Amino acid sequence: MRITLELDGALVKKAMALTKISDKNALINKALDELIVSNFRREILKFADSGAWKKQLQKIKDEMK
């Protein structure tokens, strides 16, 4: 997908230095991937804190027997 973006140059340079990614397209793809993973982890933690996790884990263990 082609899009035009206006990015903060200092932020891009800092991200490139931290990740060792020199291609801007690859850098943006990595950033989007990290955003998705971060949000997925946050949702998992909410689920784990709800108590439903233990019930599901026990169900999975019982099904594996």
N, C-alpha and C positions, 0 to 999 in steps of 0.2 A: 504494500500500500504506500502510495506516495503522499506526503503531506509537507507543508512548509511550517517550520517552527522558528520562533524567536527565543533563543535560550540565553541565559546569563553566562557569558564567556568565562568568568572566574569560576563559576560552579562547574562548568563542563571541564575546565582544566583540572580542577581539584578532583573530580570524579575520574578523569583519565589517569591522573597520577596514582590515585588510590587503587584502581582496578587494573592498571597496566593495559587498559584497552585503548588503542589509539584511533580506532575507527568510530566515528560519531554514531553511525547507524547501529553498530554492535553495542555501543555504550547505552544508547536509548533502549534497545531491546533488552539488555541486561537489567537496566533500571526498571523496566516494566515487569520483567520476570520476577525481580526481587520484591516489587510491590505486591504482586499477586501472591507470592509465597508468604510474605509477611502477613497479609490479610488472612490467608488460609490458616496460618498458625494461630492467629488471634481467634479465629472462629473455633478452632479445635480446642483452645484453652477455655473458651466460654463453655463449650460442650462438656469438657472434662470437669469444670467447676460446678456444673449443674447437677452432678450425681448420676445423670443418665449414663455416663461413660461406664461406671462400675456395673450397672445393670446389663449394658450391651456386652461388656467384656465377659461377664459371667455367662451370658447366653452363648457367646462364641465358644467359650471353653466347653460348655455343656454339649454343644453341637459337634465338637471335635472328638468327643469320647466315643 
